[in-house]
Amino acid sequence: MQIGVLKTFESHVRYTIMTTNIAEAFNNVLKGVRGLPLCAIIELTFYRTADYFRDRGNAAMNCSTRFAPKVEQIISRRRSKAHFHRSRIYDLANNDFEVMCRRRYASGYSAGDTVQQCQLGPIEVKCTCNKPKLHHIPCSHVLAACRDIGGNDGSQYVSPYFTIEALRSTWLPKMRSFNIGTNYKAIEGPKWVPYPRARRTDPGRPRSTRLQGDMDEADAVDGLRRCKLCKQPGHDRRTCPTRQ
């Protein structure tokens, strides 16, 4: 495998993880690769990463919403939930609101209903539920307060990182194909092979070469290990009679 291909692939993967923070989601792309040979792992990972950028880049270009589709779904659910809230304004100058939330499966408002307080600013919003601060998306309490103000849909409180422009910029870089076997640098030098006598041929787990300590001596009786279940010597937990 050519060295230039490895450097190109490494730079693309580093860019993906640093700019989008999808290290956990990217593991789904690498399913079924672990058991392949080394060259096949590198080649298949490269092609799957290219497909990953291509599919999401095309989906972002065809998206016509203001925010990312997932964010649009969250805002839509919270707006539907805001219809069941009742807001009360306390300070019109500072846009301080108290929002009463109806309990689930309740027919009306009662003393046990939760009450949240929120303050609407020009570009920032505060709420006692802390969801706008944690999610960077207005909560249902803020949307209920925006509904009473009129002419404010709460979109200015959504983080600019969730806009469709930011989504398109994330998947804008494209991965270029590489030509295997036509443009590579021949490696000059001796040919290294594994030492044949160092190869393991015996089946099973290799014998431990760790030095025994006081803790190991305390667990052993007459050179025999104690069972982890019944604490008796002469057998292990796999053949312990207490398991039967």
C-alpha positions as CSV (number, residue, x, y, z in Angstrom):
1,M,0.0,0.0,0.0
2,Q,1.4,3.3,-1.0
3,I,2.5,5.8,1.7
4,G,0.7,8.7,0.0
5,V,-2.6,6.9,0.3
6,L,-2.2,6.3,4.0
7,K,-1.4,10.0,4.6
8,T,-4.4,11.1,2.6
9,F,-6.7,8.7,4.4
10,E,-5.4,9.7,7.8
11,S,-6.0,13.4,7.1
12,H,-9.5,12.8,5.9
13,V,-10.4,10.7,9.0
14,R,-8.8,13.3,11.3
15,Y,-10.8,16.1,9.6
16,T,-14.0,14.1,10.0
17,I,-13.6,13.5,13.8
18,M,-12.4,17.0,14.6
19,T,-15.0,19.0,12.7
20,T,-18.1,16.9,13.3
21,N,-17.4,15.0,16.5
22,I,-18.8,11.7,15.2
23,A,-16.2,9.4,16.6
24,E,-18.9,7.1,18.1
25,A,-21.2,7.2,15.0
26,F,-18.2,6.5,12.7
27,N,-17.8,3.1,14.4
28,N,-20.9,2.0,12.6
29,V,-19.1,2.6,9.3
30,L,-16.3,0.1,10.3
31,K,-18.6,-2.9,11.1
32,G,-17.3,-6.1,9.6
33,V,-13.8,-4.7,8.9
34,R,-11.9,-6.1,11.9
35,G,-11.5,-9.6,10.6
36,L,-10.0,-8.6,7.2
37,P,-6.3,-8.4,6.3
38,L,-4.5,-5.2,7.0
39,C,-4.5,-3.9,3.4
40,A,-8.2,-4.8,3.0
41,I,-9.0,-2.9,6.2
42,I,-7.3,0.2,5.0
43,E,-8.9,0.0,1.5
44,L,-12.4,-0.8,2.7
45,T,-12.3,1.9,5.4
46,F,-11.2,4.5,2.8
47,Y,-14.1,3.6,0.5
48,R,-16.7,3.5,3.3
49,T,-15.5,6.9,4.5
50,A,-15.8,8.3,0.9
51,D,-19.4,6.9,0.7
52,Y,-20.1,8.4,4.2
53,F,-19.2,11.9,3.0
54,R,-20.9,11.4,-0.4
55,D,-24.3,10.3,0.9
56,R,-24.5,12.9,3.7
57,G,-23.2,15.7,1.4
58,N,-25.8,15.0,-1.2
59,A,-28.6,14.9,1.5
60,A,-27.4,18.2,2.8
61,M,-27.4,19.8,-0.6
62,N,-31.0,18.6,-1.3
63,C,-32.3,19.8,2.1
64,S,-34.5,22.9,1.8
65,T,-35.1,23.6,5.5
66,R,-33.5,26.4,7.5
67,F,-31.9,24.1,10.0
68,A,-30.7,20.5,9.9
69,P,-33.5,17.9,9.5
70,K,-32.9,16.4,13.0
71,V,-33.1,19.9,14.6
72,E,-36.3,20.7,12.6
73,Q,-37.9,17.6,14.1
74,I,-36.9,18.6,17.6
75,I,-38.3,22.1,17.1
76,S,-41.5,20.7,15.6
77,R,-42.1,18.4,18.6
78,R,-41.4,21.2,21.1
79,R,-43.8,23.6,19.3
80,S,-46.5,20.9,19.5
81,K,-45.7,20.5,23.2
82,A,-45.8,24.3,23.7
83,H,-49.5,24.4,22.8
84,F,-50.3,22.7,26.1
85,H,-48.4,25.3,28.1
86,R,-49.8,28.5,29.6
87,S,-47.5,31.4,29.9
88,R,-47.8,34.5,32.1
89,I,-45.6,37.6,31.6
90,Y,-44.3,39.4,34.7
91,D,-41.9,42.0,33.3
92,L,-42.6,43.2,29.7
93,A,-39.5,45.3,29.6
94,N,-37.2,42.4,30.3
95,N,-39.5,39.7,28.8
96,D,-39.7,37.7,32.0
97,F,-42.2,34.9,31.7
98,E,-43.6,32.2,33.9
99,V,-44.7,29.1,32.0
100,M,-47.1,26.6,33.6
101,C,-46.8,23.1,32.2
102,R,-49.7,20.7,32.3
103,R,-48.9,17.3,33.7
104,R,-49.1,14.4,31.3
105,Y,-52.5,12.7,31.2
106,A,-54.0,15.6,33.2
107,S,-57.3,17.2,32.2
108,G,-56.5,20.7,33.5
109,Y,-54.1,22.8,35.5
110,S,-53.6,22.1,39.2
111,A,-51.3,23.0,42.0
112,G,-49.1,20.1,41.2
113,D,-48.2,21.3,37.7
114,T,-44.6,22.3,37.0
115,V,-43.8,25.9,36.6
116,Q,-40.8,27.2,34.6
117,Q,-39.4,30.7,34.4
118,C,-37.7,32.0,31.2
119,Q,-36.3,35.3,30.1
120,L,-36.2,36.2,26.4
121,G,-33.3,38.3,25.1
122,P,-32.4,39.6,21.6
123,I,-30.2,36.6,20.8
124,E,-30.0,34.6,24.0
125,V,-32.6,33.0,26.2
126,K,-32.7,31.7,29.8
127,C,-35.0,29.1,31.2
128,T,-35.0,27.2,34.5
129,C,-35.1,23.9,32.7
130,N,-31.6,24.6,31.3
131,K,-32.5,22.9,28.0
132,P,-31.6,26.0,25.8
133,K,-28.2,26.2,27.5
134,L,-27.5,22.5,27.1
135,H,-29.1,21.7,23.7
136,H,-28.6,25.2,22.1
137,I,-32.2,24.8,20.9
138,P,-35.2,26.6,22.5
139,C,-37.3,24.5,24.8
140,S,-41.1,24.3,24.7
141,H,-41.4,26.8,27.5
142,V,-39.5,29.4,25.5
143,L,-41.6,28.7,22.4
144,A,-44.7,29.1,24.5
145,A,-43.5,32.5,25.6
146,C,-42.5,33.5,22.1
147,R,-46.0,32.6,21.0
148,D,-47.5,35.1,23.4
149,I,-45.2,37.9,22.2
150,G,-46.2,37.5,18.6
151,G,-44.0,37.6,15.6
152,N,-41.2,35.6,17.3
153,D,-40.9,32.0,16.3
154,G,-37.8,31.4,18.5
155,S,-35.5,30.6,15.5
156,Q,-33.0,33.2,16.6
157,Y,-32.3,31.2,19.7
158,V,-31.1,28.2,17.7
159,S,-27.3,27.8,17.5
160,P,-25.8,28.8,14.1
161,Y,-24.0,25.5,14.0
162,F,-27.4,23.8,13.4
163,T,-28.2,25.8,10.2
164,I,-28.3,24.1,6.9
165,E,-25.3,26.3,5.8
166,A,-23.2,24.8,8.6
167,L,-24.4,21.3,7.7
168,R,-23.4,21.7,4.1
169,S,-20.0,23.1,5.1
170,T,-19.4,20.0,7.3
171,W,-19.9,17.6,4.4
172,L,-18.4,19.9,1.7
173,P,-14.9,18.3,1.5
174,K,-14.8,15.5,-1.0
175,M,-12.5,12.5,-0.9
176,R,-10.6,11.7,-4.1
177,S,-9.9,8.2,-5.3
178,F,-6.4,6.8,-5.4
179,N,-4.8,4.6,-8.0
180,I,-3.5,1.5,-6.5
181,G,-0.5,0.0,-8.4
182,T,0.1,2.9,-10.8
183,N,1.5,5.7,-8.6
184,Y,3.4,4.3,-5.6
185,K,6.9,4.5,-4.3
186,A,8.9,1.3,-4.2
187,I,10.3,0.5,-0.8
188,E,14.0,-0.1,-0.9
189,G,15.8,-2.1,1.7
190,P,16.0,-5.5,3.3
191,K,13.0,-7.7,3.4
192,W,12.0,-8.5,7.0
193,V,10.2,-11.7,7.9
194,P,9.0,-12.9,11.3
195,Y,11.2,-15.2,13.2
196,P,9.8,-18.7,12.7
197,R,10.7,-20.1,16.1
198,A,8.9,-17.2,17.9
199,R,5.6,-18.2,16.3
200,R,3.1,-19.8,18.7
201,T,1.9,-23.2,17.6
202,D,0.4,-24.6,20.8
203,P,-3.3,-24.1,21.2
204,G,-4.9,-22.4,24.2
205,R,-3.9,-19.4,26.3
206,P,-0.2,-18.9,26.7
207,R,1.4,-19.5,30.1
208,S,1.8,-16.4,32.1
209,T,5.3,-15.3,32.9
210,R,4.3,-12.7,35.5
211,L,6.2,-12.8,38.8
212,Q,4.1,-14.1,41.7
213,G,3.5,-11.8,44.6
214,D,2.1,-12.0,48.2
215,M,-1.4,-11.7,46.9
216,D,-1.0,-14.7,44.7
217,E,0.6,-16.7,47.5
218,A,-2.4,-15.9,49.8
219,D,-4.8,-17.4,47.2
220,A,-2.8,-20.6,46.8
221,V,-2.8,-23.6,49.2
222,D,-0.2,-26.3,48.7
223,G,0.5,-25.0,45.2
224,L,-3.2,-25.2,44.2
225,R,-5.3,-22.2,43.3
226,R,-8.6,-21.6,45.2
227,C,-11.9,-21.6,43.5
228,K,-13.4,-18.2,43.1
229,L,-16.9,-19.4,44.0
230,C,-16.5,-21.7,47.0
231,K,-13.0,-20.7,48.0
232,Q,-11.8,-24.3,48.1
233,P,-8.6,-25.7,46.5
234,G,-8.4,-28.4,44.0
235,H,-10.7,-27.0,41.2
236,D,-11.7,-23.8,39.6
237,R,-15.0,-22.1,39.1
238,R,-15.7,-23.9,35.8
239,T,-15.7,-27.3,37.5
240,C,-17.0,-26.1,40.9
241,P,-19.6,-28.5,42.3
242,T,-21.6,-25.7,43.7
243,R,-22.6,-24.6,40.2
244,Q,-24.5,-27.8,39.6
